[in-house]
Each structure stands twice: as C-alpha cells, then as structure tokens.
Amino acid sequence: MEKNWLEPLDLIVNTTLNPQTSEVYMLRQEHVEQILKNVNQEKNKQIYSLKNQIFNLSNHLETQISIGQYHSHLIKILDKCLENSAKVESGYVVFHLACRAVIGCLKDILSFLEMHFEQYLISYQHLPAAYFNEFKTELLQRVEQIKSYLLLRNPDSELNDILFETVYGLLCESQIVSVTYRQALYLKILVTEIEKLNEIQANSKFTGELIPLLFHLNFNSPEFTDYYKCEITEQLSTYRRATEQIEYLLNCYKVFNQIPLKPGAALNPHLDDIQKTVNIWFAQQIASLEKQLQCQINPVAASQNLSNSANTESFKVMCFLSIDQIALVIRALDSLRIIQSRSLNMVFKSITPFLSTPRKADLSWKSVRTKAYNYEESDKTTVINMLEKIIVWVKES
C-alpha cells in the first residue's frame, strides 16, 4: 500500500478544517459542498483501492504491517477531525456540518477496513483520546439498546450481568487510558454479533444461542467460564448414576467442541483461550467420574489402577491438539531443525509417550508418525492459528 494513500483526506482535516491553520469561521455553504464532494470521491477511491488490495495479498507479515499502518493513520486523521470539531463553538453550523460529513466518510472507510482486513489488525496501541471518546459514546448507546431487549428475552440475569459488567469495565473503568485498537475491534464485533443474534432469533430461545456465540468469539472472561461450569455442574447433579453423568458430560463436551473458535479473537489475549480452559475442565470431570465408576464396579482393581495411573500420568502432558495436528507440529520442528535426533522416528519415539489428548490418554508413536504425512487442510489451519497466537504472546511478553 502506498504511503500517500490518505494524503488528500489528511490535507482536508489538517489544513482546510483545522481552526489553527485556516479561517474555518469563514466557511460558506458552497465551500462545504465542495468539501463534501471531494471527501465522498476520496472515500470511494479509498474503498475501491482497498478492494483491489484484497486480491493482491501475498506475504502475511508485510500485509499485516501495511494494513496496520494504514489503519493507524486513518484513526489519527479521524481523531484530528474530532479534535478540530471540539475546538470550534457549536454556533458555527456550516463548519460542523463539514466536520460531521468528513467524520462519517472516515468511519465508512474504517468500517470497510475492519470488516475485510480484521485478521491483520492486532495493534496493542491505545486509541487516541478524541476518537476513544467518540467510540465509547457510540458503543455505549448500542450496548444500552442491547441491554433493554436482552433483559426482556434472556431471563438469566447472571449471564446478563457478566456480559455487561465486562463491557462496561473495558469502556468506563479507566478515565486516563483508553482501550487498545484490538480491544476496540473485539467490542465492535461482540456488539454487532449480539445485534444480529437478536434479529435472527426473534422467536426462539435467546440464551441457548448467546452462550455458543460467546464461545465462538472466545469471550474468555473467568467469570463467564465459571458461570458455564456451574451451569453444567448443576444440570449434572440431576443424574444419579455415574454412567448417566459421564454420558451427559461427553455429550456437552462434544457440543462444545463443535463450536468453531473465531481465529485471532479473544476478549483478553493475556488469558488462555476459553476452548483450552473448558476442555481441561471437561477432561478432569470425565476422568474423575470414570474412576468413581471403576471403584463401584471393582474396588480392588480400581485401587491398583489408580496407583499405576498415578505413576504414568505424572509424566504426561495434556495437549489440546488432535493427533494429526500433533504429528504436523513435530514434523515441522524436525524439518526446521528446531529439535534434532538421529531420525524423525526417534523424535516421535522420544516425544509421543509423554503426550496425551482429551480424547486419548495413550498415544502410539507409530500411529502419530503415520499421521505426519496424512493430514487434512483443516489441521493445517488449526496449527497456523495456534502459531499465530504464540507469536502474539511472545510479542506481548
């Protein structure tokens, strides 16, 4: 992307509509009409250029840097326009009409950029003050509208409280530091998706759709995770037999893992993904019930198995990847010589016995080795998403 893409808009905001450099108080209606014409032409040009950019994406890192710089520059121009508007008395109607029109065009470009290039916008810089105030005011208005119909349609007040307290906490907790670009984008997506959910689910149970949506968006709030665990535990207590409880948990576990996690999304990128946290909990609950069931069936054998499993499990690491994905990662590490042994077989022999998955406690190194050359495209996508999360974590640490 060219560095001077935004120069015409920058010039309008920092020169024409800047009370420190121009006689903005002398603006007339014909001046405003010309400004509006120029800004609308520029908006169409920017969106057209961005559409072409979509088909020219090649290097992920270069694109991320380029789109990130464009996004940051666009918000700075928008922030400056908001500052200009705040410096001039409201009585100068013509000037403020021009400012609002320019702000509207800039927001249209910003919305298009965030919709089509979301995966490249991972900046942890904080929003400029003027833009943050505008963003906060608009988003809080939308949140209040959501709150009104959510209170009517969702009888679960605890879930409502968790959702709104989290959003209000991010937007209103600090009067000094604004949210980051990443947090702002996440909040926009969250509010937009709940608004869509309200339209689609007009005649159905809202709570049943809201929880999967929060999982999909990786709403990894500890309060929400605890709420979900309590809901499952409460329902679990209605089953008397261990076999029924295990069957119920396995069914919940299956349903949970069928919810796709939105790539790169996270309420709090410093915390584990909700998928990982809940998967660990499910694995622990199922294992505990299976041991209880074994004790009921054969107390003597169960005590022996418990002692044996304690010895082996203490040396295993739980990995929340499928066997195919584990095989792909190990093969990549060996190919790039990040880890090294006498042969690839030795690498699998050395690592696999110490790994387990939520679905399988004991992995055969031979079966994992076979999967290293026989994986699906979805496995590659999952591994790439995991590596991108690692990159983000390393950058932040």
ChimeraX attribute file (.defattr): number of C-alpha atoms within 10 A of each C-alpha:
attribute: neighborCount
match mode: 1-to-1
recipient: residues
	/A:1	14
	/A:2	7
	/A:3	10
	/A:4	9
	/A:5	14
	/A:6	16
	/A:7	11
	/A:8	12
	/A:9	21
	/A:10	19
	/A:11	13
	/A:12	18
	/A:13	22
	/A:14	17
	/A:15	15
	/A:16	16
	/A:17	25
	/A:18	21
	/A:19	18
	/A:20	12
	/A:21	10
	/A:22	13
	/A:23	12
	/A:24	19
	/A:25	15
	/A:26	10
	/A:27	17
	/A:28	12
	/A:29	13
	/A:30	10
	/A:31	14
	/A:32	18
	/A:33	14
	/A:34	12
	/A:35	19
	/A:36	18
	/A:37	12
	/A:38	15
	/A:39	22
	/A:40	17
	/A:41	12
	/A:42	19
	/A:43	21
	/A:44	14
	/A:45	13
	/A:46	19
	/A:47	16
	/A:48	11
	/A:49	13
	/A:50	19
	/A:51	14
	/A:52	11
	/A:53	14
	/A:54	12
	/A:55	8
	/A:56	10
	/A:57	11
	/A:58	9
	/A:59	8
	/A:60	11
	/A:61	10
	/A:62	13
	/A:63	18
	/A:64	19
	/A:65	16
	/A:66	15
	/A:67	20
	/A:68	17
	/A:69	15
	/A:70	20
	/A:71	20
	/A:72	17
	/A:73	15
	/A:74	20
	/A:75	19
	/A:76	17
	/A:77	22
	/A:78	26
	/A:79	22
	/A:80	22
	/A:81	24
	/A:82	21
	/A:83	16
	/A:84	21
	/A:85	21
	/A:86	12
	/A:87	11
	/A:88	16
	/A:89	11
	/A:90	11
	/A:91	9
	/A:92	13
	/A:93	15
	/A:94	19
	/A:95	24
	/A:96	20
	/A:97	16
	/A:98	22
	/A:99	24
	/A:100	14
	/A:101	16
	/A:102	25
	/A:103	20
	/A:104	16
	/A:105	21
	/A:106	22
	/A:107	16
	/A:108	15
	/A:109	19
	/A:110	17
	/A:111	13
	/A:112	15
	/A:113	21
	/A:114	17
	/A:115	12
	/A:116	12
	/A:117	18
	/A:118	19
	/A:119	13
	/A:120	20
	/A:121	20
	/A:122	18
	/A:123	17
	/A:124	12
	/A:125	13
	/A:126	15
	/A:127	23
	/A:128	19
	/A:129	17
	/A:130	19
	/A:131	20
	/A:132	21
	/A:133	16
	/A:134	12
	/A:135	15
	/A:136	19
	/A:137	13
	/A:138	11
	/A:139	19
	/A:140	16
	/A:141	11
	/A:142	15
	/A:143	18
	/A:144	12
	/A:145	12
	/A:146	17
	/A:147	17
	/A:148	10
	/A:149	12
	/A:150	19
	/A:151	13
	/A:152	8
	/A:153	16
	/A:154	16
	/A:155	12
	/A:156	11
	/A:157	11
	/A:158	11
	/A:159	18
	/A:160	16
	/A:161	14
	/A:162	15
	/A:163	18
	/A:164	15
	/A:165	13
	/A:166	17
	/A:167	19
	/A:168	13
	/A:169	11
	/A:170	18
	/A:171	23
	/A:172	15
	/A:173	12
	/A:174	10
	/A:175	7
	/A:176	7
	/A:177	14
	/A:178	23
	/A:179	21
	/A:180	18
	/A:181	20
	/A:182	22
	/A:183	24
	/A:184	20
	/A:185	17
	/A:186	21
	/A:187	17
	/A:188	15
	/A:189	17
	/A:190	17
	/A:191	17
	/A:192	16
	/A:193	16
	/A:194	18
	/A:195	17
	/A:196	10
	/A:197	15
	/A:198	19
	/A:199	10
	/A:200	11
	/A:201	13
	/A:202	10
	/A:203	9
	/A:204	11
	/A:205	11
	/A:206	17
	/A:207	17
	/A:208	10
	/A:209	14
	/A:210	18
	/A:211	14
	/A:212	17
	/A:213	20
	/A:214	20
	/A:215	22
	/A:216	20
	/A:217	22
	/A:218	24
	/A:219	24
	/A:220	24
	/A:221	20
	/A:222	15
	/A:223	15
	/A:224	21
	/A:225	16
	/A:226	12
	/A:227	15
	/A:228	15
	/A:229	14
	/A:230	12
	/A:231	10
	/A:232	15
	/A:233	14
	/A:234	11
	/A:235	12
	/A:236	16
	/A:237	10
	/A:238	10
	/A:239	13
	/A:240	9
	/A:241	11
	/A:242	18
	/A:243	14
	/A:244	13
	/A:245	21
	/A:246	20
	/A:247	12
	/A:248	17
	/A:249	21
	/A:250	16
	/A:251	11
	/A:252	14
	/A:253	17
	/A:254	11
	/A:255	11
	/A:256	17
	/A:257	13
	/A:258	11
	/A:259	13
	/A:260	14
	/A:261	20
	/A:262	13
	/A:263	17
	/A:264	20
	/A:265	23
	/A:266	23
	/A:267	22
	/A:268	16
	/A:269	17
	/A:270	12
	/A:271	13
	/A:272	15
	/A:273	23
	/A:274	23
	/A:275	20
	/A:276	14
	/A:277	14
	/A:278	20
	/A:279	17
	/A:280	16
	/A:281	13
	/A:282	20
	/A:283	17
	/A:284	13
	/A:285	16
	/A:286	20
	/A:287	14
	/A:288	13
	/A:289	17
	/A:290	16
	/A:291	16
	/A:292	15
	/A:293	17
	/A:294	18
	/A:295	16
	/A:296	12
	/A:297	11
	/A:298	10
	/A:299	13
	/A:300	11
	/A:301	11
	/A:302	17
	/A:303	14
	/A:304	11
	/A:305	15
	/A:306	13
	/A:307	10
	/A:308	11
	/A:309	11
	/A:310	11
	/A:311	11
	/A:312	12
	/A:313	15
	/A:314	9
	/A:315	10
	/A:316	16
	/A:317	14
	/A:318	15
	/A:319	15
	/A:320	16
	/A:321	19
	/A:322	18
	/A:323	24
	/A:324	21
	/A:325	22
	/A:326	22
	/A:327	23
	/A:328	21
	/A:329	18
	/A:330	20
	/A:331	21
	/A:332	14
	/A:333	13
	/A:334	16
	/A:335	12
	/A:336	9
	/A:337	10
	/A:338	9
	/A:339	12
	/A:340	13
	/A:341	12
	/A:342	7
	/A:343	10
	/A:344	15
	/A:345	13
	/A:346	12
	/A:347	19
	/A:348	22
	/A:349	16
	/A:350	12
	/A:351	11
	/A:352	23
	/A:353	17
	/A:354	18
	/A:355	19
	/A:356	20
	/A:357	19
	/A:358	17
	/A:359	11
	/A:360	11
	/A:361	14
	/A:362	15
	/A:363	15
	/A:364	13
	/A:365	20
	/A:366	12
	/A:367	14
	/A:368	22
	/A:369	23
	/A:370	12
	/A:371	18
	/A:372	19
	/A:373	12
	/A:374	11
	/A:375	15
	/A:376	11
	/A:377	7
	/A:378	10
	/A:379	17
	/A:380	15
	/A:381	13
	/A:382	16
	/A:383	18
	/A:384	14
	/A:385	15
	/A:386	14
	/A:387	13
	/A:388	14
	/A:389	17
	/A:390	12
	/A:391	11
	/A:392	14
	/A:393	13
	/A:394	9
	/A:395	8
	/A:396	10
	/A:397	6
